[in-house]
Amino acid sequence: MTRATGAPAAPQPASEARRATLETLRGRRSHSRVTEQAPSSAELAELVSAMSAVADHSGLRPWRLIEIRGDRRRILGEALAEAAGETTPEGEERYLGKAQRAPLVLAVVVCERESEKVPRWEQEAVAAGVAHYLGLLLHEAGWGSMWRTGVLARSAPLRRAHRLAKNEELMGWLYIGGIAEGQQRDKPRRPLDPAEHLSSL
């Protein structure tokens, strides 16, 4: 048997599994409004266990997740209102409403590890990868989610509310719930033009 050297690999037809993966990616949507259903802690833990697949230089695992459910969402809402300087009852109520837009709010936290090889920005990229992977897996499992961020995420009131350590920062929150009838669209997104984003050096 001889082995060709320097020759480009011949293109392979897309396997059924790869086609299914592409369709899942193209079909993912952000859901700004969700129902009061949510995955259980056990269901969520199963999805989180797959995060070992996220690219992670040196295997630092520089992230963690915080489940916020039920009345605990008020803590988030009150911290958001404080960070925004909203002191009126109406203002506080508005931010409480924001925190309760989904039955499950999952805070994504980057936990910086000491490393001579992996800078902080790269560790934040790992935590962001976890948020993206989870959003995709939640979609595939039939749940709606939306990753919300904003300038308030790294404010002192939010740090206190989430009980962050000195080496930790909030990346944002995944708002998770059921997909309301009529929101699920079977038609996948049109693939983007690779020429706009893919080039050669």
Sequence and secondary structure as in RCSB ss.txt:
>XXXX:A:sequence
MTRATGAPAAPQPASEARRATLETLRGRRSHSRVTEQAPSSAELAELVSAMSAVADHSGLRPWRLIEIRGDRRRI
LGEALAEAAGETTPEGEERYLGKAQRAPLVLAVVVCERESEKVPRWEQEAVAAGVAHYLGLLLHEAGWGSMWRTG
VLARSAPLRRAHRLAKNEELMGWLYIGGIAEGQQRDKPRRPLDPAEHLSSL
>XXXX:A:secstr
    SS         HHHHHHHHHHHH    SS BS    HHHHHHHHGGGGGS  GGG   EEEEEEEGGGHHH
HHHHHHHHHT  SHHHHHHHHHHHTSSSEEEEEEEE    SSS HHHHHHHHHHHHHHHHHHHHHTTEEEEEE  
GGGGSHHHHHHHT  TTEEEEEEEEEEE  TTT   S      GGGT    
